[in-house]
Amino acid sequence: MACGAMEVQLPSNLSTQSAITQHSGLSTQHWRCSMSTLPLEGIRILDFTVVWAGPFATMLLADFGAEVIRVESLQYFPSVTRGLLPRPDAALARQLPGYAGAYPEHDPGPRPWNRHPMFNPHARNKLSMTVDLSRPKGRELFLKLVSLSDVLVENHSARFMENLGLTYDVLSQSKPDLIMVSMPAFGMSGPYKYYQGFGINVESVCGLTWLRSYPNGDPTETSSTLHMDAASGAGTAFAILAALHYRQRTGKGQFIDFAQAENLMQQIGEILMDYPMNGRSQRSLGNRHPVMAPHGCYPCRGHDRWVIIAVADDAEWERFCQAVGNPPWVRDARFADSASRYRHQDALDAHIAAWTQQHHPWEIMERLQGAGIASGPVMRETDLFTDPHLKARDFFQIVTHPEAGTHPYPGIMWQMSKTPATIRRPAVRLGEDNDYVYRELLKLSAAEIAALRAEGHIGMDFLGKDTPHARNS
């Protein structure tokens, strides 16, 4: 059996139709033995990240084989990272909306921070250590760990590392070839430098909220997609790989100023350029397209079921007409060519919706895709777990977590022929690898480690307000 994999008994609600590869919790030593063929083996990354954008970046690098160590603190609970609250009771958890209270079986358990879906999906293949950086001893140990590492990633506001006195200028004294990434919302310079940001307000500042609203509506009707986090995570991982390549060639580290807002604005370049070139400020098209017609989301048979259809040109229109059975309305003069169809989209969409309402979305997708027309159902989360395509690609992986239980998790994003990546380890628990970091990396004695534990540096539980060594501010 491959190192890191083991058989587990699945709960009855997790049948093997979404089957998948099964993984369980591993010791640090056992986990490390499974990394011998991965591209980033030997690279150590210190992970100061919170929420989603930063943890997503380090997850990608951990999947590539980097040793990613989350640097955490027993004194500081990072809200919106390991859940919203450190110790919600079960009654409160059931009242929290959406994923905020989505603990397994709606039970926060004795350590809720190890059981929350805001954290566990992007915490795979990582390690965790705890240290109190507000005290001289913690700072001393951390700087020693920096000297043994290659990369540090953080995505707090710009003042966070400044307040800790751990800027790149300071850290690079301990590790001259260190690569450090700071990824605040608006970058490390300029008048917005110290502004804090989450996905929803950064997307608004970048103009995406305006563009995604309903036609003739206003931004208050726009749902929050938090696309910024996923885009920032991938962009940050790419920048780190480039910096590692540069260091390999030159021996030099560097600081990466990654402004999440500026990364996101790259995705609307054609819209941004239309204003200086043509003086046009664009509004939302809803589900429609600047050129294609029909192009939209249409109701289907079944409760709240929908399908997407996009017809690119006149040749595709002819195939679309044949696929829907050539009803009389497709020969309406208003739909004779692309330009005319575009001018009469309201009438066209009404006819298409009348047809789609007679069919299930998967039936429409198969019929239109068979004719070379872009189409797909609007999937719910429950649909994804039984989707035959994802099943064939083993996308969902059954993972056993020692505190969160056995559940399907999203799998690796790529399939590399020479260096296949797997979920080698489930989401890391708070402080799970303290022994490895302090004993093996920092070479501390058992007595020194015991003293640090007594002083509140080392542990696996966030300290309550009145606990010794807790921060009560």
N, C-alpha and C positions, 0 to 999 in steps of 0.2 A: 504494500500500500504506500502511496506517495507520502512523503514527510509532510505532516500537517493536516492530513485528511483522516477522518474516522467515520465509521457507521454510527448513525443515531436513529432512535425510534421517533418517527414524526408524529405530532399530534394528529388526531383524526381529521381535523379541518385542513391539513396540509397534505393532500394526496400527491402521489408522484406524477400526476399528469402535468404539474408545473415543475417537474422533477429536475432534478437539478443536481448540482454537486453538493455534498453535505460536508460541513466543516464544524469544528468545535474549538473550544478555548485551548490554548497551548501555553506552556511555559515559555519564557523568553528564549531559553536555550534551544528548546525544541522548535520554536517558531523560526529562529534564525537559520536552522539547518536547511530550510526550504528555499533559501534565497540564492543558491549557488549559480543560477544561470540568468539572473535578471539584470537589465542594463545598468541600473544605478546602484548595484551592490557596492558597498564600501563608502558611499556618500552618507554623511550624517547631517540631518536637518533638525534644528531646534524650532519647534512649532509654538508660537505665541498667539495663534489665531483664535478668533471667536466667530460666532454666528454661523455663516455658511460660506461666504466667498473665500476666506482664508483657509478654513478647514478643507474645502473642496480642492484647492490648489495642492495642499500637502497630501491629500488622499491620492491624487493622481501620481505624485512623486513616490509615495509609499507603494502604490501598485507597481511602479517600475522597479521597485527593489530598494529604494533609499531607506535608511534607518531613520524614521521620523519619530522624534521624541517630543511629546507635548509637555511644555513647561507650565505647570499649574500650581495653584496655591490653595492651601486649606483655609486660608483667611479670606479669600475673595471668591464669591460665587459668580461666574460670568453669565448673567441672565441672557436668555435667548441663545444659549449655546448648549449647556447640559440641561435644558428645560427652562421654564420661566421662573420657577421658585425652587429653592433648595430642598424644602421638606413640606410639600403640600399634603394634606391628609386626603384620604380616598374620596370623601364627600366633595371636597373642593375640586379635585382632579376631574370628577365626573361633570362638574359644572363648567369647566373651562372649555371654550369653544374650539372646534376643529382639532388640529393636531396638538394644540397647546396642552390638552389633558389626555393625549393618546398613549398613556402607559399601557403595557400589556395587561389585558383583562381589566383595564381601568384602575389598576392598583399601583400606586407609586412605589410600594415596597420600602424596605428599610434604607435603601440607597437610591432614591429616585434619579439622581444624576447619572446613574449607569443604565437607566431603563428608558430613556426618552428618545422618541423618533426624530427630534430635531438634531440630535447628536449622533446616534448610532449608525445611520447609513453612511456617513462620511468619516467615521472614526476607525474603519477597518485597517488592518496591517500597520497600525501605529503602536507606539509605546507611550507611557505617561509617567512622569516623575513630579514630585511636589517639592516646593521650596518657598520660603518667605523672603522675597527680594527686598522687603522694606527694612530688613535687619542686616548689619554688616556681615555676619557669618553667612547668611544666605547669598548675599551679593558676591562674597569671595568664592563660594563654591560654584556659583553660576558662571562667573568669569573663567574659572578653571574648565568648566564644561564647554564654554565657548571655544577655548583654546584647542579642544579636541574635536571640534565640529567644523563643518564646511559651509553651512548655510543657516541663516536665521530668517524666519518669515513672521511678520506681524501685520495685522490689519485693523489696529485701533485708530483712534483719532491721532493727529500728529503730535499732540502734547503727551501722549501716554509714555512713550519711551524717553522723552525729555524729562518728564517728572520723575521717572525712575533713575535718571542719570545714566541711561544705557543707550545712548545714541551710537551711530556707526563709528564716529570718531573715537568713542570710548572703547567699544567692543573690538575694533580693529587693532587696538594696542595689544589685546590678548591674542588675537589671531589676525596677523597682517593680511593674509589672503582670504579673509572671510568674505562671503557673499551675503549681503543683507538686503532684504526686500521690505519696504514699508508701503502699505497699500491703503492709505486713508481715502476717504471719498473724493477729495478734490486735490490731492497731491501735497507735497511738502514745501510749497512756496505759494505766493499769491495771497490776496485778501481773504480767500475762503479756506486758507490752510488749516485753521483750527476749528472749522465747522464740522460737526458730527453728521454722519449720514447712514441711513439704511437704504435698502433697495428702492423703496417706494419714493423717498424724497429725492434720491439721486436720479432716478428715472425721470422724475418731473423736471428737475433742473436741466437735464439733457434734452428735453423735448419729446421723449417717448410717450409720456402720459398724454400729451396733447394729440399726438399722432394716433394713439390707440383708442381714442374715445369713439363713441358712436357718431355716425354722420349727423351733422346738424345738432349734435348734443354738446355737452360741456364735460370737462375732465372729472367732475364729481361722479359721473356714471362709469368711469373707467376702473376696472378691477386691477388689483395689484398682482403682477406676475413675478416680480423679483428676478427678472431675467438678468439683471446686473450681476447678481452673485455668481451664477454659473459662468457668465462671460468673463468675469474678473478672475475666477479660479483657474480657468483654462489659460487665460492670458498670462497670469502670474507664473504658472508652471512652465509655460513656454519661455518666458524671460529668464527664469532660473536655469533652464537647460542651456540657453545661449550663453549665460554668464559662466556656467561650468565649462562649456566648450572654450570660451575665451581664457579662462584660468588654466585649462589644460595646455593651451598653446603658449601662454605668457607667464604663468605662475602668479598672476595678479588677481586679487579679488576686486569687488566693487560694490557700490551702493546702488540699488534700483529703486527709483522713485516711481511707484506705480499708482497713478491717479485713476481710480475706478470709473469716475465720470468720463474722463477722456478716452478710456478704453471702450466704454459703451458708445460714445459718439461716433466711433469708427464705423458702426453698423448702420448709420443713417447718412453716410457720406453723400449720396446722390441728392438727398433732400436738403442737406446743408449747403451744397454747392448750387442748388437751383436759385437760392436767394441772391448771392452776389453776382451770379451770371445773368439771371433773368428778372430779379426783383420779385419773385413769387414766394409767398409763405404758404406752405401746404397745410391742408386740413386732413383730418382722418377720412379714409375711404371705407371704414368699417371692414367688412369681409371682401370688399371689391378690390379690383386691381387697376393700375393706371392704364393698362392696355387691353387686357383680356376681358372677354364677355362671352358666355357667362363665367362668373367667378364668384363663388359664394358658398354659404352654409345653408342647407335646406332640410326641412323637417321630414322625418321618415315614419314608417309604420312602427308602432311601439311607443311606450311612454317616454317622452322626452328624449327621443332618438333623432340623431342628425347625421348628415353626410356632407362632405366637402366635395365640390366639383369645380374643375378649372379647365376651360377649353382655350387653347393657345391661339388657334388660327382657323382659317376657313376649312382647311383639310381636316382638322380635328372636329370641326363642327359637323361636317358631313358624316364622319364616323359616329359622332354622338347621336345624330338624327337616326341613323340606322340602329344603333344600340337601344334607343328608346322606342323603336317600332315605327318610326316615320309617321307620327300622328299629324293631322292636318295643320296644326299650329306651327310646326317647324318650317312650313313653306310660306309663312307670313312674310310679306315684302319687308317688314321692319327688321327681319332677322336674316336678310339675304347675304350680308357680308359683315365683317368684323366691325367696321365703323358704324354701320347701322345698328347692329346688335348693342354696341356700346351706348348709343344714344337712347336706346329703348330698354334699358336693363330692368326697369320696374315691371314692365309687361312680360319680358322674358322670364324673369325670376318667378313671377306668379304661375306661369305655365309649368316651369320645371318643378316648383314646389308641389303643384297638384299631382304631378307624376311621381315624385319621390315619396309622397305620403302613402302611396299604395304598396311600397316595398320596404323591406328591412335594409338597413345601411350596408350590411356585409354583402347582401345580394346585389345592391347597386354598385358597390366597389368592384366585385368580381366581374360584373357585366361590363362596366366602363373600362376597367383596367384591361380586360380582354380585348377591347377595341382600341387600346392605346391612349385612353383618356385618363388624366390624373384625377383620382378620386380616392376617398378614404373615409371611414366612419369616424365620428367624434367619440373617442373612447373614454370610458370611465375607468377609474382605478381597478375596479373589479374585473373589467374586460381584459386588462393587461395580463392578469395572472393566468388566463386561459387562452391567450392569443397563440395560435399555432406557430406563427413565425418566431415569436420570442421563445416558445417552447423548443422549437427545432434548434435554436442557437444557444440553448441553455443559459438564457440571460439571467433569470432569477436563480439565486443560489440559496439553498437551505443552510442556514448558519445557526449553530447553537452557541448562545451567549451564556456564561455562567450565572448571570443575574437576570437577564431579560428573557431567557428561554429560547425556544427554537422557532424561527420564523424565516420566510423568504425575504431576501434582500436583493436590491439591484446588483448586478454583477459587474465585471470589468468592462470598460467601454471599448476596448479594442482586442483583437485577436492577432497576436504576433506569432509567426510561424516558427521562429527560432528561439524566442524567449517568451513562452506563454506565461501570462500572469494569472494568478488565482487569488481568491480571498484566503490568505494564509492564516489569518487571525481575525477573530471577531472584534467588534468595537472595544477599544481599550477602556478599562475601568480607571477611575481616578487613582493615581499613585500606584498602579499595578506593577510598575517596573522600577520602583525605588531601589530595591536591592541590587538590581543590575547596574543602575546608574551610579549609585553611591559606592558599591563594593567593587564592581568590575571596572568601571570607567574612572571613577574618582579615587579608587584605591583606599577607601576609608576602612578602618578597623570596625569590628563588631561593637566595641565600646563607643566609638565615635558616632556610629549610626544610631545606637541606642540613645545617646545624648541628643542628637538631632530630633529623634522621635519625641523625646520628652519635652523638647523646646518648641514643638509644633511645626517643625519644618517637614517632617515625614509622616505620612499617614494615608488613609484611603477614605476619610470622611471629612466633609467640610465642617469647620468648627462653628458651633452655635454662638450666638451673641455673647453669652456669659461664660463661654469656655475659656480657660487659660490660653493665652497667646492669640485669641481671636481679636480682630480689629472691630471695635465697637463704634466706629465713626460712621 
